[in-house]
Amino acid sequence: MTDYTARRTMMVDTQVRPSDVTKFPIIDAMLAVPRETFVPDSLREAAYVGENLDIGNGRVLLEPRTLAKMLDALDVQPSHVALDVACGLGYSTAILAKMCDFVVAVEDDETRATAAQTILSEHGIDNAAVMSGPLAEGAQKSGPYDIIIVQGGVEEVPVMLIDQLREGGRIAAVFLEGNLGVARIGYKIDGTVNWRFAFNAGAPVLAGFEKRTVFAL
């Protein structure tokens, strides 16, 4: 029988801590949340590998290092309300729920959204709600949010999502530029988001986050 608790500890000790993530809320959440239950059954044995996991339809579960470093850079606080975009089966939502007041998660695959809510409920996580809908539209009715985290690659972040970020709030996303990817943190000041480089990372570009083509005559 697989000892997932030992794998979880090894994930934190070999992937998270060496990436200079030392905040106790992040470490505690990653030690507590059983990652193997938030992936398709066929991927349980691979749940703790140090790479993005393909969960189907061009989507991935971000590698533990990337998620941990994004959370670290966002400086998640217990009073925060968070928006988790492209939550998949809810792993990142579960981690956030351990760290902040409430999490609204968005998933564009209705079946996956329903499964995520079920798994979260089975683990007693009652401060998170999963919505089904276009990822780029976020969840406006429940906003504004103190922090927004995008669980996948972007070429640009839609204005509709930026509008849901509270003044003074922070947003994290992995930007793809050609073959290179970088995680950036955006700070909303005077209604505008200023993006700053955080670290190198990669992920497939999410639907609705592609760069809009501008045609010039």
Buried (B, 14 or more C-beta within 10 A) or exposed (E): EEEBEEBBBEBBEBBBBEBEBEBEBBBBBBBEBBBBBBBBEEBBEBBBBEBBBBBEEEBBBBBBBBBBBBBBBBEBEEEBBBBBBBBBBBBBBBBBBBBBEBBBBBBBBEEBBEBBBEBBEEBEBEBBBBBBBEBBBBBEEBBBBBBBBBBBBBEEBBEEBBEBBBEEBBBBBBBBEEEEBBBBBBBBEEEEBEBEEBBEBBBBBBBBBBEEEEEEE
